Structures are given as structure tokens and as C-alpha cells.
Amino acid sequence: MTTMTNIYAKQSAVRGYKNASV
């Protein structure tokens, strides 16, 4: 995994987590 992919994956996970929380 490249750094860019890793960052994107983390952002996606955070976004999904926030969506589930709301």
C-alpha cells in the first residue's frame, strides 16, 4: 500500500464511522 492509498483508506474509514454515528 502506498502512503496516498493508506491516507485515502483512513479518510474513508473515518467518513464511514461518522456516517454510522449520525
CHARMM-style PDB file with segment names, atoms N, HN, CA, C and O in Angstrom:
ATOM      1  N   MET     1       0.848  -1.208   0.000  1.00  0.00      PROA
ATOM      2  CA  MET     1       0.000   0.000   0.000  1.00  0.00      PROA
ATOM      3  C   MET     1       0.880   1.253   0.000  1.00  0.00      PROA
ATOM      4  O   MET     1       1.835   1.353   0.770  1.00  0.00      PROA
ATOM      5  N   THR     2       0.552   2.185  -0.855  1.00  0.00      PROA
ATOM      6  HN  THR     2      -0.224   2.104  -1.481  1.00  0.00      PROA
ATOM      7  CA  THR     2       1.312   3.435  -0.874  1.00  0.00      PROA
ATOM      8  C   THR     2       0.770   4.365   0.197  1.00  0.00      PROA
ATOM      9  O   THR     2      -0.310   4.142   0.746  1.00  0.00      PROA
ATOM     10  N   THR     3       1.533   5.407   0.485  1.00  0.00      PROA
ATOM     11  HN  THR     3       2.410   5.587   0.039  1.00  0.00      PROA
ATOM     12  CA  THR     3       1.091   6.352   1.522  1.00  0.00      PROA
ATOM     13  C   THR     3      -0.231   6.997   1.130  1.00  0.00      PROA
ATOM     14  O   THR     3      -1.129   7.134   1.962  1.00  0.00      PROA
ATOM     15  N   MET     4      -0.353   7.394  -0.133  1.00  0.00      PROA
ATOM     16  HN  MET     4       0.376   7.283  -0.809  1.00  0.00      PROA
ATOM     17  CA  MET     4      -1.587   8.048  -0.588  1.00  0.00      PROA
ATOM     18  C   MET     4      -2.783   7.122  -0.409  1.00  0.00      PROA
ATOM     19  O   MET     4      -3.840   7.549   0.057  1.00  0.00      PROA
ATOM     20  N   THR     5      -2.620   5.867  -0.777  1.00  0.00      PROA
ATOM     21  HN  THR     5      -1.762   5.520  -1.156  1.00  0.00      PROA
ATOM     22  CA  THR     5      -3.734   4.914  -0.636  1.00  0.00      PROA
ATOM     23  C   THR     5      -4.075   4.726   0.832  1.00  0.00      PROA
ATOM     24  O   THR     5      -5.245   4.628   1.203  1.00  0.00      PROA
ATOM     25  N   ASN     6      -3.043   4.677   1.661  1.00  0.00      PROA
ATOM     26  HN  ASN     6      -2.093   4.757   1.359  1.00  0.00      PROA
ATOM     27  CA  ASN     6      -3.262   4.489   3.092  1.00  0.00      PROA
ATOM     28  C   ASN     6      -4.050   5.669   3.663  1.00  0.00      PROA
ATOM     29  O   ASN     6      -4.994   5.473   4.428  1.00  0.00      PROA
ATOM     30  N   ILE     7      -3.669   6.876   3.298  1.00  0.00      PROA
ATOM     31  HN  ILE     7      -2.901   7.035   2.676  1.00  0.00      PROA
ATOM     32  CA  ILE     7      -4.356   8.076   3.791  1.00  0.00      PROA
ATOM     33  C   ILE     7      -5.809   8.066   3.313  1.00  0.00      PROA
ATOM     34  O   ILE     7      -6.730   8.352   4.078  1.00  0.00      PROA
ATOM     35  N   TYR     8      -5.998   7.729   2.023  1.00  0.00      PROA
ATOM     36  HN  TYR     8      -5.250   7.496   1.402  1.00  0.00      PROA
ATOM     37  CA  TYR     8      -7.351   7.715   1.472  1.00  0.00      PROA
ATOM     38  C   TYR     8      -8.212   6.692   2.201  1.00  0.00      PROA
ATOM     39  O   TYR     8      -9.377   6.947   2.505  1.00  0.00      PROA
ATOM     40  N   ALA     9      -7.620   5.529   2.477  1.00  0.00      PROA
ATOM     41  HN  ALA     9      -6.674   5.322   2.230  1.00  0.00      PROA
ATOM     42  CA  ALA     9      -8.355   4.472   3.177  1.00  0.00      PROA
ATOM     43  C   ALA     9      -8.759   4.940   4.570  1.00  0.00      PROA
ATOM     44  O   ALA     9      -9.876   4.686   5.020  1.00  0.00      PROA
ATOM     45  N   LYS    10      -7.852   5.619   5.241  1.00  0.00      PROA
ATOM     46  HN  LYS    10      -6.945   5.826   4.875  1.00  0.00      PROA
ATOM     47  CA  LYS    10      -8.155   6.107   6.596  1.00  0.00      PROA
ATOM     48  C   LYS    10      -9.281   7.132   6.542  1.00  0.00      PROA
ATOM     49  O   LYS    10     -10.202   7.087   7.357  1.00  0.00      PROA
ATOM     50  N   GLN    11      -9.210   8.055   5.583  1.00  0.00      PROA
ATOM     51  HN  GLN    11      -8.462   8.091   4.921  1.00  0.00      PROA
ATOM     52  CA  GLN    11     -10.254   9.073   5.463  1.00  0.00      PROA
ATOM     53  C   GLN    11     -11.598   8.406   5.196  1.00  0.00      PROA
ATOM     54  O   GLN    11     -12.615   8.811   5.760  1.00  0.00      PROA
ATOM     55  N   SER    12     -11.608   7.380   4.337  1.00  0.00      PROA
ATOM     56  HN  SER    12     -10.782   7.051   3.879  1.00  0.00      PROA
ATOM     57  CA  SER    12     -12.848   6.678   4.013  1.00  0.00      PROA
ATOM     58  C   SER    12     -13.408   6.013   5.265  1.00  0.00      PROA
ATOM     59  O   SER    12     -14.613   6.057   5.512  1.00  0.00      PROA
ATOM     60  N   ALA    13     -12.532   5.399   6.051  1.00  0.00      PROA
ATOM     61  HN  ALA    13     -11.553   5.363   5.851  1.00  0.00      PROA
ATOM     62  CA  ALA    13     -12.973   4.721   7.271  1.00  0.00      PROA
ATOM     63  C   ALA    13     -13.575   5.731   8.242  1.00  0.00      PROA
ATOM     64  O   ALA    13     -14.620   5.481   8.842  1.00  0.00      PROA
ATOM     65  N   VAL    14     -12.910   6.868   8.391  1.00  0.00      PROA
ATOM     66  HN  VAL    14     -12.061   7.072   7.903  1.00  0.00      PROA
ATOM     67  CA  VAL    14     -13.410   7.904   9.307  1.00  0.00      PROA
ATOM     68  C   VAL    14     -14.757   8.407   8.820  1.00  0.00      PROA
ATOM     69  O   VAL    14     -15.671   8.619   9.616  1.00  0.00      PROA
ATOM     70  N   ARG    15     -14.881   8.599   7.501  1.00  0.00      PROA
ATOM     71  HN  ARG    15     -14.138   8.426   6.854  1.00  0.00      PROA
ATOM     72  CA  ARG    15     -16.137   9.101   6.946  1.00  0.00      PROA
ATOM     73  C   ARG    15     -17.261   8.103   7.216  1.00  0.00      PROA
ATOM     74  O   ARG    15     -18.357   8.487   7.623  1.00  0.00      PROA
ATOM     75  N   GLY    16     -16.978   6.812   6.986  1.00  0.00      PROA
ATOM     76  HN  GLY    16     -16.087   6.500   6.656  1.00  0.00      PROA
ATOM     77  CA  GLY    16     -17.990   5.785   7.220  1.00  0.00      PROA
ATOM     78  C   GLY    16     -18.371   5.733   8.691  1.00  0.00      PROA
ATOM     79  O   GLY    16     -19.541   5.550   9.027  1.00  0.00      PROA
ATOM     80  N   TYR    17     -17.384   5.893   9.569  1.00  0.00      PROA
ATOM     81  HN  TYR    17     -16.433   6.042   9.296  1.00  0.00      PROA
ATOM     82  CA  TYR    17     -17.642   5.846  11.008  1.00  0.00      PROA
ATOM     83  C   TYR    17     -18.548   7.017  11.416  1.00  0.00      PROA
ATOM     84  O   TYR    17     -19.487   6.847  12.194  1.00  0.00      PROA
ATOM     85  N   LYS    18     -18.251   8.191  10.885  1.00  0.00      PROA
ATOM     86  HN  LYS    18     -17.487   8.329  10.254  1.00  0.00      PROA
ATOM     87  CA  LYS    18     -19.062   9.364  11.232  1.00  0.00      PROA
ATOM     88  C   LYS    18     -20.484   9.191  10.706  1.00  0.00      PROA
ATOM     89  O   LYS    18     -21.451   9.541  11.382  1.00  0.00      PROA
ATOM     90  N   ASN    19     -20.601   8.643   9.483  1.00  0.00      PROA
ATOM     91  HN  ASN    19     -19.815   8.359   8.935  1.00  0.00      PROA
ATOM     92  CA  ASN    19     -21.932   8.426   8.907  1.00  0.00      PROA
ATOM     93  C   ASN    19     -22.734   7.470   9.775  1.00  0.00      PROA
ATOM     94  O   ASN    19     -23.929   7.676   9.987  1.00  0.00      PROA
ATOM     95  N   ALA    20     -22.086   6.430  10.277  1.00  0.00      PROA
ATOM     96  HN  ALA    20     -21.115   6.263  10.104  1.00  0.00      PROA
ATOM     97  CA  ALA    20     -22.770   5.439  11.103  1.00  0.00      PROA
ATOM     98  C   ALA    20     -23.157   6.052  12.454  1.00  0.00      PROA
ATOM     99  O   ALA    20     -24.171   5.677  13.041  1.00  0.00      PROA
ATOM    100  N   SER    21     -22.351   6.988  12.939  1.00  0.00      PROA
ATOM    101  HN  SER    21     -21.527   7.293  12.462  1.00  0.00      PROA
ATOM    102  CA  SER    21     -22.617   7.594  14.242  1.00  0.00      PROA
ATOM    103  C   SER    21     -23.823   8.524  14.177  1.00  0.00      PROA
ATOM    104  O   SER    21     -24.633   8.575  15.102  1.00  0.00      PROA
ATOM    105  N   VAL    22     -23.930   9.253  13.081  1.00  0.00      PROA
ATOM    106  HN  VAL    22     -23.272   9.212  12.329  1.00  0.00      PROA
ATOM    107  CA  VAL    22     -25.023  10.242  12.979  1.00  0.00      PROA
ATOM    108  C   VAL    22     -26.358   9.534  12.833  1.00  0.00      PROA
ATOM    109  OT1 VAL    22     -27.396  10.188  12.732  1.00  0.00      PROA
TER     110      VAL     22
END
